[in-house]
Amino acid sequence: MLQDPESIRYYQKITDAMVDLSRRGYHFEEIRLYMEGYISSLHHSNAIQPYLIHRLEDDCYKFLRDSSNFHEPMPQVETDFY
């Protein structure tokens, strides 16, 4: 579980981008490569501490493996009962 505000912001950016890529038709492997590239750039830029990057990476892999994160919600139809 992420607790550092900076790593939470990075998590939100990565996961939002992964969902966007999925909606645009990219496949699992392509999304995974995007995520790994993003994580790699965090390592090289020293944006946050390495142990926080590893936690972020673990949480991003969990997000990626959960297919329910990439399904569009079904709209619910309201029915009026008289």
C-alpha positions, 0 to 999 in steps of 0.5 A, spaced: 500 500 500 502 506 497 502 512 503 507 517 500 504 522 496 509 523 491 508 515 489 501 515 489 501 521 484 505 517 480 501 511 481 494 515 479 498 517 472 500 510 470 494 507 472 490 512 468 494 512 462 494 504 462 486 504 462 486 510 457 491 505 452 486 499 454 480 503 451 484 505 445 485 498 443 492 497 446 493 489 448 496 487 455 503 486 452 503 493 450 500 496 456 505 492 460 511 495 456 508 502 457 508 501 465 515 498 465 518 504 461 515 509 466 517 505 472 524 505 468 524 512 467 522 513 475 529 509 476 533 513 472 530 520 474 531 519 481 524 522 482 522 518 488 526 513 493 528 506 490 524 502 495 518 507 493 519 505 486 519 498 488 512 498 492 509 502 486 511 497 481 508 492 485 501 495 486 502 497 478 502 490 476 497 488 481 492 493 477 494 490 471 493 483 472 486 485 475 482 485 468 476 488 472 480 495 472 479 495 464 472 493 463 467 499 461 461 499 466 455 497 464 450 503 464 444 501 468 437 503 465 432 506 470 425 503 470 419 507 472 414 503 476 407 506 476 
